[in-house]
């Protein structure tokens, strides 16, 4: 017997056990349904695809580890969004302490893509403008304007009064419009 075959059987066996353990699990089903929204929020927070994927993975891992702390009947999405935000804040602080600088991916990753170049360019302008906003304004814009959370829900996720969130949103939206006007 080849060692590779044994390892593959072991991995498949573990995967099968995990699949069976989470079958018909409302918590796991809820997390799975949230993944696209979580990835979008992570991308808005981090401004980098790789960091967004790492943030999303860390959030799902923490949610699974702490599933016993989630109370049935409460909103899973709000609980997980707040968890993601807290992880991001911790990571941002850790990076600042380490004083490491990471260069963003080159913008040429999508060079030569088929069609829709104008739409991609516009989305790129929006991404760059969004990335220049202060963290608080960017969070408010992403939660309310992109993720479509209500002001009250977004304020709960961020942990501030609704009026504060509204102020951040207005300043962020105005700054975005000004920056996008400059790009035109």
C-alpha positions in Angstrom: 0.0 0.0 0.0 1.3 3.4 -1.0 1.5 6.1 1.8 -0.3 8.6 -0.5 -3.3 6.2 -0.8 -3.5 5.9 3.0 -3.3 9.7 3.5 -6.0 10.3 0.9 -8.3 7.7 2.6 -7.7 9.3 5.9 -8.5 12.8 4.6 -11.6 11.6 2.8 -12.7 9.7 5.9 -12.4 12.9 8.1 -14.2 14.9 5.5 -17.0 12.4 5.4 -17.3 12.5 9.2 -17.4 16.3 9.2 -20.1 16.3 6.5 -22.2 13.8 8.5 -21.7 15.8 11.7 -23.0 19.0 10.2 -25.8 17.5 8.1 -29.1 19.2 8.7 -27.4 21.6 11.2 -29.2 25.0 11.2 -26.1 26.7 12.5 -23.8 25.3 9.8 -26.4 25.9 7.2 -26.8 29.5 8.3 -23.0 30.0 8.2 -22.9 28.5 4.7 -25.6 30.8 3.5 -23.8 33.8 4.9 -20.5 33.1 3.1 -21.0 35.4 0.1 -22.1 38.3 2.3 -19.2 37.7 4.7 -16.7 37.6 1.8 -18.1 40.9 0.5 -17.9 42.5 4.0 -14.4 41.2 4.5 -13.3 42.6 1.2 -14.7 46.0 2.2 -12.9 46.0 5.5 -9.5 44.7 4.3 -9.3 46.2 0.8 -7.3 43.1 -0.3 -8.6 39.8 -1.7 -6.1 37.6 0.1 -6.7 39.4 3.4 -10.4 39.2 2.9 -10.2 35.4 2.4 -8.1 35.0 5.5 -10.5 37.2 7.5 -13.5 35.2 6.3 -11.8 31.9 7.2 -10.8 33.2 10.6 -14.4 34.3 11.2 -15.9 31.0 10.2 -13.4 29.2 12.4 -14.2 31.4 15.4 -17.9 31.0 14.8 -17.6 27.2 14.7 -15.4 27.2 17.8 -17.9 29.5 19.7 -21.1 28.1 18.3 -22.2 27.2 21.9 -22.1 30.9 22.7 -24.6 31.8 20.0 -28.2 31.8 21.3 -30.8 30.1 19.2 -33.4 32.6 18.1 -31.0 35.5 17.8 -29.6 36.7 14.5 -26.7 34.6 13.3 -25.7 37.1 10.7 -25.4 40.0 13.1 -23.4 37.8 15.5 -21.0 36.7 12.8 -20.6 40.2 11.3 -19.6 41.6 14.7 -17.2 38.7 15.1 -15.6 39.5 11.8 -15.3 43.2 12.6 -13.6 42.4 15.9 -11.2 40.0 14.3 -10.3 42.7 11.7 -9.7 45.3 14.4 -7.4 42.9 16.3 -5.5 42.1 13.1 -5.2 45.8 12.2 -3.8 46.6 15.6 -1.4 43.6 15.4 -0.1 44.7 12.1 0.5 48.2 13.4 2.5 46.8 16.3 4.6 44.7 14.0 5.1 47.6 11.7 5.1 45.4 8.7 4.2 46.7 5.3 2.6 44.5 2.8 2.5 45.6 -0.8 -1.0 45.2 -2.4 -1.4 42.9 -5.4 -0.6 44.4 -8.7 -3.6 45.9 -10.5 -2.6 44.0 -13.6 -4.1 40.8 -12.3 -7.1 41.3 -14.5 -5.3 42.7 -17.6 -6.6 41.3 -20.8 -9.9 40.1 -19.4 -12.6 39.6 -21.9 -15.1 42.5 -22.3 -16.6 44.7 -19.6 -13.4 46.7 -19.3 -15.2 49.9 -18.7 -17.3 48.4 -15.9 -14.2 46.9 -14.4 -12.5 50.3 -14.6 -15.4 51.9 -12.8 -15.5 49.3 -10.1 -11.7 49.8 -9.7 -12.3 53.5 -9.3 -14.9 52.8 -6.6 -12.7 50.3 -4.9 -9.8 52.8 -4.8 -12.0 55.6 -3.6 -13.5 53.3 -0.9 -10.0 52.3 0.2 -9.1 55.9 0.9 -11.9 56.4 3.4 -11.1 56.3 7.1 -12.0 52.9 8.7 -15.2 54.1 10.4 -16.6 55.7 7.3 -15.7 52.7 5.1 -17.4 50.3 7.5 -20.5 52.4 7.5 -20.6 52.7 3.7 -20.0 49.0 3.2 -22.6 47.9 5.8 -25.4 50.2 4.8 -24.8 50.9 1.1 -23.3 47.6 -0.1 -24.5 45.0 2.4 -27.9 46.8 2.8 -28.0 46.6 6.6 -30.4 49.0 8.2 -28.9 51.9 10.1 -29.9 50.3 13.4 -28.4 46.9 12.5 -25.2 48.4 11.2 -24.8 50.5 14.3 -25.2 47.4 16.4 -22.5 45.6 14.4 -20.1 48.5 14.7 -21.1 49.1 18.3 -22.0 52.8 18.1 -25.2 54.9 18.3 -27.3 55.1 15.2 -26.6 58.9 15.0 -22.9 58.3 15.0 -23.3 55.6 12.2 -25.4 58.0 10.2 -22.8 60.8 10.5 -20.0 58.4 9.4 -22.1 57.2 6.5 -22.9 60.8 5.3 -19.2 61.8 5.5 -18.1 58.6 3.8 -20.7 58.9 1.0 -19.8 62.6 0.4 -16.1 61.8 0.4 -16.7 58.9 -2.1 -18.7 61.2 -4.4 -16.0 63.8 -4.3 -13.3 61.3 -5.1 -15.3 59.7 -7.8 -16.0 63.1 -9.3 -12.2 63.7 -9.4 -11.7 60.4 -11.2 -14.2 61.2 -13.9 
